[in-house]
Amino acid sequence: MSELASPVTTAEASPAPDGVADPRLREPAHHVAPEAIRYWAVKSLIGAVVQWLVVTGVYVFVIPDDWKIWAGPIAVTLVAISVVELAVVPQWRYRVHRWEVTDTAVYTRSGWLNREQRIAPLSRVQTVDSTRGPLMRAFHLASITVTTASAAGPITIDCLNFDVARRVVADLTEITSRTEGDAT
C-alpha cells in the first residue's frame, strides 16, 4: 500500500489455528516518508558540527600540549564515529521505523539500536497531536503523537509526509469519536 493511499487499513492479526487472534506483535504496514532519510541526516549533521566544534575547541584551547598526543586520537575517533553515524543511521532508521493505523489500533516500530514496537488500542486513545518543527517543515514532514491511558506513555509516529499526517490525524479523530467512554 502506498504511503499516500488511505492511511487507515482494516488488516488485523492473522488468526491462529484455533481461530483466536494471534497475540504476537505484527509488523506495521507503512514506512515513514522517504524524506525522513535526508531529515535525519541533516539533523545528525547539525549535531555533529556542534560536536566537532566543541571537540576542536577543547583540543586547541583546553588540553595541555603534553596531553595532545593522547587527546588527538580520541578526537579523531569521536569525529570518525559521528561520520559513520551520519552515513549509516538515517538509512537504518528508515528501514526500521514503520507505522500503521487500523480501525482498532495504532501500531508503531521505531529505534535503531534498541527497537520498540507498540500497539495502542483506539479505545484507549485520549489525544492525537501533530508536530512540525522548522527542520521538519523544510522537508514537508510531520510527527504524530497519540496519547493513551498507558503507563508506557504516548506513541509517536515520526517523519510522516505532511499530507499523510494530516489525513491520519483526521482519520484517528473520526475513528476515536465513534468510541464511547473516557479512554481509560
Secondary structure, DSSP 8 states (H G I E B T S, - for coil): --TTS-SEE-----B-TTSSB--S----SEE--THHHHHHHHHHHHHHHHHHHHHHHIIIIIS-GGGHHHHHHHHHHHHHHHHHHHHHHHHHHHHH-EEEEESSEEEEEE-SSS-EEEEEEGGGEEEEEEE--HHHHHTTEEEEEEEES-TT--EEEEEEEHHHHHHHHHHHHHHHHTS-S---
